[in-house]
Every structure is written in structure tokens, then in C-alpha cells.
Amino acid sequence: MLSLFTFLFVGTGGGDLDALNRELISRITADGRIYLTQTMLDGKFVLRFQAGTFTATEADVETAGDVIIEMARRL
């Protein structure tokens, strides 16, 4: 079972995806409800989500998804 995955937010306006994703992770971190990490993958700035801790619940994963979507919609 994979517990760490990366994703890239592409938005709707095109433009600089690295800058867009840096802003997204900055907003997520500032919000404080969840914490994501980032990395470079094939030359692109991507976000990393870890869901494999023993204490993670389905509600935790749903909350993370909700926060990511909420912050992305604000961009």
C-alpha cells in the first residue's frame, strides 16, 4: 500500500505552475490545519501527501482533502 504520493495543482489560468503550487503550500501551511511537504519531481515543484501513519483516520484524510481543495479554490 502506498502512503506517500505527490500531486501538482494546475488551476484554471495556466501560468507558472511552480509559483502556483508554492503559493498553495504556503497557504496550507499558514492555515495550520494540516501540514504537507514538497519536492521537485521531473523539474516540477510538487506537493507531497503522507497518509500512512498508524494513527491516521479516514476523517484525517478527508479533512486534508477538504483543506487542500479550500485553499486551492482561493487561488
ABEGO torsion letter per residue (X at the ends): XBABBBBBBAEAAEEBAAAAAAAAAAAAAAAGABBBBBBBBGGBBBBBBBAABAABBAAAAAAAAAAAAAAAAAX
